[in-house]
């Protein structure tokens, strides 16, 4: 596909809501959105309101405002409130980037249920709720995009990631199905499957895995490159991004079985 053809899929969004913006990946995605849509209004959502406020200050440009909303997306009430406040202030959301999430590496039975439930809420239920709320208006207008940050842990079975893998597998499946349904109506849905990416989440995961040989050998990608590939996929109308490229082997049928055999042991 040529650059000209790719641009036909891209209509600069008026209002983009990005979650998880105090993290490395969410911040990089917000910066890339600003680079490609300088006139868009940005709503940056994270439980770390101060971190998102600093990013909003960075991304506020003439003709393109940016505001931060502090919110823990661990409840449906909070998720609905964020969307209501964002649209009241800046109009309908025409671009949605679901990046908020956290990871726990623990044996299945040792992760406290309260923590497991919170993980499922933030990593799975909240992004689905936001997409479900935004999609009808996008489809009615015949334009819009959604980026859902899943994970290779949703494609490959990793020890210690039962709940995280379940959340990301569910998000990835719903995202790809929604994309197939919404794309004919002008809404592009891109499902992102990052492998190891330089970030606080990745550092914590490596610590929880014990930084053994397998952990040290895993290729690690750059958040800025991931963001560039993701927004290029939105522009070109592509449905899926796997990065770094090495992790494409995770889509092979035997990858999950192999990962369970040789993957690093989870912290008990």
Sine and cosine of phi, psi and omega as CSV:
sin_phi,cos_phi,sin_psi,cos_psi,sin_omega,cos_omega
0.00,0.00,0.76,-0.65,-0.01,-1.00
-0.97,0.26,0.25,-0.97,0.05,-1.00
-0.88,0.48,-0.64,0.77,0.00,-1.00
-0.89,0.46,-0.72,0.69,0.02,-1.00
-0.88,0.47,-0.65,0.76,-0.01,-1.00
-0.87,0.49,-0.64,0.77,-0.05,-1.00
-0.92,0.40,-0.34,0.94,0.02,-1.00
-0.90,0.43,-0.42,0.91,0.00,-1.00
-0.99,0.16,-0.25,0.97,-0.17,-0.99
-0.96,-0.27,0.89,-0.47,0.17,-0.99
-0.87,-0.50,0.88,-0.48,-0.15,-0.99
-0.79,0.61,0.81,-0.59,-0.05,-1.00
-0.96,0.29,0.50,-0.87,0.04,-1.00
-0.99,0.12,-0.57,0.82,-0.09,-1.00
-0.56,-0.83,0.89,-0.46,-0.02,-1.00
-0.90,-0.44,0.79,-0.61,0.07,-1.00
-0.97,-0.25,0.82,-0.57,-0.02,-1.00
-0.85,-0.53,0.79,-0.61,0.06,-1.00
-0.97,-0.22,0.37,-0.93,0.02,-1.00
0.96,0.29,0.57,0.82,-0.18,-0.98
-0.99,0.14,-0.08,1.00,0.10,-0.99
-1.00,0.03,-0.14,0.99,0.04,-1.00
-1.00,0.02,0.20,-0.98,-0.07,-1.00
-0.90,0.44,-0.71,0.71,-0.05,-1.00
-0.96,0.28,-0.72,0.69,0.01,-1.00
-0.88,0.48,-0.66,0.75,0.03,-1.00
-0.90,0.44,-0.67,0.74,0.01,-1.00
-0.91,0.42,-0.64,0.77,0.03,-1.00
-0.91,0.42,-0.65,0.76,0.03,-1.00
-0.89,0.45,-0.66,0.75,0.03,-1.00
-0.90,0.44,-0.62,0.78,0.00,-1.00
-0.94,0.35,-0.61,0.80,0.10,-1.00
-0.87,0.50,-0.71,0.70,0.02,-1.00
-0.88,0.47,-0.64,0.77,-0.01,-1.00
-0.89,0.45,-0.55,0.83,-0.07,-1.00
-0.99,-0.12,-0.26,0.97,0.01,-1.00
-0.69,-0.72,0.95,0.32,-0.10,-0.99
-0.89,0.46,-0.35,0.94,-0.01,-1.00
-0.99,-0.12,0.03,1.00,-0.06,-1.00
-0.97,0.23,0.51,-0.86,0.21,-0.98
-1.00,0.08,0.72,-0.69,-0.02,-1.00
-0.91,-0.41,0.74,-0.67,0.18,-0.98
-0.93,-0.37,0.88,-0.47,-0.09,-1.00
-0.95,-0.30,0.86,-0.50,-0.15,-0.99
-0.88,-0.47,0.76,-0.65,0.07,-1.00
-0.27,-0.96,0.44,-0.90,0.09,-1.00
-0.92,0.39,-0.44,0.90,0.10,-0.99
-1.00,0.06,1.00,0.09,-0.08,-1.00
-0.90,0.43,-0.58,0.81,-0.03,-1.00
-0.91,0.42,-0.67,0.75,0.04,-1.00
-0.89,0.45,-0.66,0.75,0.03,-1.00
-0.94,0.35,-0.53,0.85,0.03,-1.00
-0.92,0.40,-0.63,0.78,0.05,-1.00
-0.89,0.45,-0.65,0.76,0.02,-1.00
-0.92,0.40,-0.64,0.77,0.04,-1.00
-0.87,0.49,-0.66,0.75,0.04,-1.00
-0.87,0.49,-0.62,0.78,0.00,-1.00
-0.92,0.38,-0.59,0.81,-0.14,-0.99
-0.99,-0.12,0.00,1.00,0.03,-1.00
-0.98,0.18,0.89,-0.45,-0.07,-1.00
-0.76,-0.65,0.30,-0.95,0.07,-1.00
-0.83,0.55,0.83,-0.56,-0.01,-1.00
1.00,0.08,-0.05,1.00,0.00,-1.00
-0.61,-0.79,0.98,-0.20,-0.05,-1.00
-1.00,0.10,0.31,-0.95,0.04,-1.00
-0.52,-0.86,0.75,-0.66,-0.01,-1.00
-0.71,-0.70,0.50,-0.87,0.00,-1.00
-0.97,-0.26,0.60,-0.80,0.12,-0.99
-0.81,-0.58,0.86,-0.52,0.06,-1.00
-0.99,0.10,0.83,-0.56,-0.03,-1.00
-0.32,-0.95,0.70,-0.72,0.18,-0.98
-1.00,-0.02,0.91,-0.41,-0.09,-1.00
-0.99,0.14,0.52,0.85,-0.03,-1.00
-1.00,0.04,0.12,0.99,0.05,-1.00
-0.60,-0.80,0.48,-0.88,0.02,-1.00
-0.92,0.40,-0.55,0.83,0.01,-1.00
-0.89,0.46,-0.69,0.72,0.00,-1.00
-0.92,0.40,-0.66,0.76,-0.01,-1.00
-0.89,0.46,-0.71,0.70,0.01,-1.00
-0.91,0.42,-0.61,0.80,-0.03,-1.00
-0.92,0.40,-0.64,0.76,0.01,-1.00
-0.86,0.50,-0.73,0.68,-0.03,-1.00
-0.90,0.43,-0.66,0.75,0.02,-1.00
-0.88,0.47,-0.72,0.69,-0.01,-1.00
-0.91,0.42,-0.66,0.75,-0.02,-1.00
-0.90,0.43,-0.70,0.72,-0.06,-1.00
-0.97,0.25,-0.50,0.87,0.07,-1.00
-0.91,0.41,-0.59,0.81,-0.06,-1.00
-0.99,0.10,-0.58,0.82,-0.18,-0.98
-0.74,-0.67,0.20,0.98,0.06,-1.00
1.00,0.06,0.03,-1.00,-0.07,-1.00
-0.85,0.53,0.61,-0.80,0.06,-1.00
-0.97,0.25,0.86,-0.51,0.03,-1.00
-0.94,-0.33,-0.05,1.00,0.11,-0.99
-0.56,-0.83,0.75,-0.66,-0.04,-1.00
-0.77,-0.63,0.78,-0.62,0.06,-1.00
-0.86,-0.52,0.95,-0.30,0.00,-1.00
-1.00,-0.03,0.99,-0.15,-0.04,-1.00
-0.86,-0.51,-0.28,0.96,-0.04,-1.00
-0.86,0.51,0.66,-0.75,0.04,-1.00
0.14,-0.99,0.24,-0.97,0.10,-0.99
-0.59,-0.81,0.25,-0.97,-0.11,-0.99
-0.78,-0.62,0.65,-0.76,0.13,-0.99
-0.79,-0.61,0.78,-0.63,0.05,-1.00
-0.95,-0.31,0.98,-0.19,-0.04,-1.00
-0.51,-0.86,0.43,-0.90,0.18,-0.98
-0.85,0.53,0.58,-0.81,-0.12,-0.99
-0.76,0.65,-0.75,0.67,-0.14,-0.99
-0.99,0.13,-0.16,0.99,-0.05,-1.00
-0.99,-0.14,-0.20,0.98,0.07,-1.00
-0.98,0.22,0.86,-0.51,-0.01,-1.00
-0.82,0.58,0.65,-0.76,-0.07,-1.00
-0.86,0.51,-0.60,0.80,-0.01,-1.00
-0.87,0.50,-0.63,0.78,0.02,-1.00
-0.95,0.32,-0.64,0.77,0.04,-1.00
-0.89,0.46,-0.68,0.74,0.00,-1.00
-0.90,0.43,-0.65,0.76,0.03,-1.00
-0.89,0.45,-0.65,0.76,0.02,-1.00
-0.88,0.48,-0.72,0.69,0.00,-1.00
-0.89,0.45,-0.58,0.82,0.00,-1.00
-0.92,0.38,-0.74,0.67,-0.07,-1.00
-0.96,0.28,-0.66,0.75,-0.14,-0.99
-1.00,0.07,-0.38,0.93,-0.08,-1.00
-0.84,-0.55,-0.85,0.52,-0.15,-0.99
-0.93,0.37,-0.71,0.70,-0.04,-1.00
-0.88,0.47,-0.74,0.67,0.05,-1.00
-0.89,0.45,-0.59,0.81,0.05,-1.00
-0.91,0.41,-0.63,0.78,0.02,-1.00
-0.90,0.44,-0.69,0.72,0.01,-1.00
-0.90,0.43,-0.70,0.71,0.00,-1.00
-0.90,0.44,-0.66,0.75,0.00,-1.00
-0.89,0.46,-0.59,0.81,-0.01,-1.00
-0.97,0.25,-0.55,0.83,-0.08,-1.00
-1.00,0.04,-0.47,0.88,-0.15,-0.99
-0.88,0.48,-0.67,0.74,-0.06,-1.00
-0.86,0.52,-0.69,0.72,0.00,-1.00
-0.93,0.38,-0.62,0.78,0.06,-1.00
-0.88,0.48,-0.73,0.68,-0.03,-1.00
-0.90,0.43,-0.64,0.77,0.01,-1.00
-0.90,0.43,-0.59,0.81,0.01,-1.00
-0.99,0.15,-0.25,0.97,-0.01,-1.00
0.96,0.28,0.42,0.91,0.02,-1.00
-0.37,-0.93,0.42,-0.91,0.04,-1.00
0.64,-0.77,0.21,-0.98,0.06,-1.00
-0.53,-0.85,0.44,-0.90,0.07,-1.00
-0.73,-0.68,0.73,-0.68,0.16,-0.99
-0.90,-0.43,0.85,-0.52,0.06,-1.00
-0.93,-0.37,0.87,-0.50,-0.01,-1.00
-1.00,0.03,0.99,-0.16,0.10,-0.99
-1.00,0.05,-0.70,-0.72,-0.01,-1.00
-0.14,-0.99,0.45,-0.89,0.15,-0.99
-0.88,0.48,-0.39,0.92,0.07,-1.00
-0.92,0.40,-0.25,0.97,0.11,-0.99
-1.00,0.02,-0.16,0.99,0.05,-1.00
-0.95,-0.32,-0.46,0.89,-0.06,-1.00
-0.85,-0.52,0.72,-0.69,-0.01,-1.00
-0.97,0.24,0.90,-0.43,-0.01,-1.00
-0.91,-0.42,0.72,-0.70,0.07,-1.00
-0.85,0.53,0.66,-0.75,0.05,-1.00
1.00,0.08,-0.07,1.00,-0.09,-1.00
-0.89,-0.45,0.58,0.82,-0.04,-1.00
-0.86,0.51,-0.76,0.65,-0.05,-1.00
-0.97,0.22,-0.68,0.74,0.03,-1.00
-0.89,0.45,-0.70,0.71,0.02,-1.00
-0.89,0.45,-0.63,0.77,0.03,-1.00
-0.89,0.46,-0.69,0.72,0.00,-1.00
-0.90,0.44,-0.72,0.70,-0.06,-1.00
-0.96,0.28,-0.55,0.84,0.09,-1.00
-0.91,0.41,-0.68,0.73,0.03,-1.00
-0.90,0.44,-0.68,0.73,0.02,-1.00
-0.90,0.43,-0.69,0.72,0.00,-1.00
-0.88,0.47,-0.69,0.72,-0.01,-1.00
-0.90,0.44,-0.75,0.66,0.00,-1.00
-0.89,0.46,-0.62,0.78,-0.02,-1.00
-0.90,0.43,-0.70,0.71,-0.03,-1.00
-0.94,0.35,-0.60,0.80,0.07,-1.00
-0.92,0.40,-0.73,0.69,0.02,-1.00
-0.87,0.50,-0.61,0.79,0.03,-1.00
-0.88,0.48,-0.69,0.72,0.02,-1.00
-0.89,0.45,-0.57,0.82,-0.02,-1.00
-0.98,0.21,-0.57,0.82,-0.12,-0.99
-1.00,-0.02,-0.44,0.90,-0.09,-1.00
-0.85,0.53,-0.65,0.76,0.03,-1.00
-0.90,0.44,-0.28,0.96,0.00,-1.00
-0.98,-0.22,0.28,0.96,0.14,-0.99
1.00,-0.04,0.11,0.99,-0.02,-1.00
-0.94,-0.34,0.89,-0.46,0.03,-1.00
-1.00,0.01,0.78,-0.63,0.06,-1.00
-0.89,-0.46,0.86,-0.50,0.01,-1.00
-0.94,-0.35,0.81,-0.59,0.04,-1.00
-0.98,-0.20,0.83,-0.55,-0.11,-0.99
-0.96,-0.27,0.81,-0.59,0.02,-1.00
-0.89,-0.46,1.00,0.09,0.04,-1.00
-0.97,0.26,0.59,-0.81,0.28,-0.96
-1.00,0.05,-0.62,-0.78,0.04,-1.00
-0.95,0.30,0.81,-0.58,0.00,-1.00
-0.79,-0.61,0.67,-0.74,0.01,-1.00
-0.86,0.51,0.91,-0.41,-0.06,-1.00
-0.17,-0.99,0.22,-0.98,0.07,-1.00
-0.90,0.43,-0.61,0.79,0.03,-1.00
-0.87,0.49,-0.68,0.74,0.00,-1.00
-0.92,0.40,-0.67,0.75,0.03,-1.00
-0.87,0.50,-0.69,0.72,0.00,-1.00
-0.90,0.44,-0.68,0.74,-0.01,-1.00
-0.88,0.47,-0.67,0.74,0.01,-1.00
-0.91,0.43,-0.62,0.78,0.07,-1.00
-0.89,0.46,-0.68,0.73,-0.02,-1.00
-0.93,0.38,-0.50,0.87,0.06,-1.00
-0.99,0.15,-0.18,0.98,0.05,-1.00
1.00,-0.01,0.09,1.00,0.04,-1.00
0.77,0.64,0.73,0.68,0.08,-1.00
-0.98,0.21,-0.16,-0.99,-0.08,-1.00
-0.88,0.48,-0.73,0.69,-0.03,-1.00
-0.87,0.48,-0.65,0.76,0.01,-1.00
-0.90,0.43,-0.67,0.74,-0.04,-1.00
-0.93,0.36,-0.45,0.89,-0.06,-1.00
-1.00,0.07,-0.20,0.98,-0.05,-1.00
-0.92,0.40,0.80,-0.60,0.07,-1.00
-0.88,0.48,0.62,-0.79,-0.05,-1.00
-0.85,-0.52,0.75,-0.66,-0.04,-1.00
-0.99,-0.14,0.09,-1.00,-0.05,-1.00
-0.97,-0.23,0.76,-0.65,0.01,-1.00
-0.84,0.55,-0.63,0.78,-0.03,-1.00
-0.91,0.41,-0.64,0.77,0.03,-1.00
-0.93,0.38,-0.63,0.77,0.06,-1.00
-0.86,0.50,-0.70,0.71,0.01,-1.00
-0.90,0.44,-0.67,0.74,0.00,-1.00
-0.88,0.47,-0.72,0.70,0.02,-1.00
-0.90,0.44,-0.60,0.80,-0.04,-1.00
-0.92,0.39,-0.75,0.67,-0.02,-1.00
-0.94,0.33,-0.48,0.88,0.13,-0.99
-0.90,0.43,-0.61,0.80,0.05,-1.00
-0.91,0.42,-0.64,0.76,0.06,-1.00
-0.87,0.50,-0.74,0.67,-0.02,-1.00
-0.87,0.49,-0.63,0.78,-0.08,-1.00
-1.00,0.02,-0.10,1.00,-0.01,-1.00
0.97,0.25,0.41,0.91,0.05,-1.00
-1.00,0.07,0.48,-0.88,-0.18,-0.98
-1.00,-0.09,-0.33,0.94,-0.18,-0.98
-0.57,-0.82,0.62,-0.78,0.11,-0.99
-0.77,-0.64,0.80,-0.60,0.15,-0.99
-0.88,-0.48,0.82,-0.57,-0.05,-1.00
-0.50,-0.87,0.61,-0.79,-0.14,0.99
-0.88,0.48,0.30,-0.95,-0.10,-0.99
-0.84,0.54,-0.53,0.85,-0.01,-1.00
-0.79,0.62,-0.58,0.82,-0.13,-0.99
-0.97,0.25,-0.03,1.00,0.10,-1.00
-0.89,0.45,-0.35,0.93,0.08,-1.00
-0.90,0.44,-0.35,0.94,0.01,-1.00
-0.91,0.41,-0.32,0.95,0.03,-1.00
-0.99,0.15,-0.13,0.99,0.01,-1.00
-0.96,0.28,0.54,-0.84,-0.12,-0.99
-0.83,0.56,-0.60,0.80,-0.10,-1.00
-1.00,0.02,-0.04,1.00,-0.12,-0.99
-0.89,0.46,-0.68,0.73,-0.02,-1.00
-0.90,0.44,-0.67,0.74,0.01,-1.00
-0.90,0.43,-0.64,0.77,0.00,-1.00
-0.92,0.38,-0.66,0.75,-0.02,-1.00
-0.88,0.48,-0.61,0.79,0.02,-1.00
-0.92,0.40,-0.46,0.89,-0.02,-1.00
-0.99,0.12,-0.65,0.76,-0.13,-0.99
-0.92,-0.40,-0.07,1.00,-0.02,-1.00
-0.92,0.40,0.35,-0.94,-0.01,-1.00
-0.91,0.42,0.58,-0.82,0.03,-1.00
-0.94,0.35,0.56,-0.83,0.03,-1.00
-0.99,0.15,0.43,-0.90,0.13,-0.99
-0.90,0.43,0.71,-0.71,-0.02,-1.00
-0.93,0.36,0.00,0.00,0.00,0.00
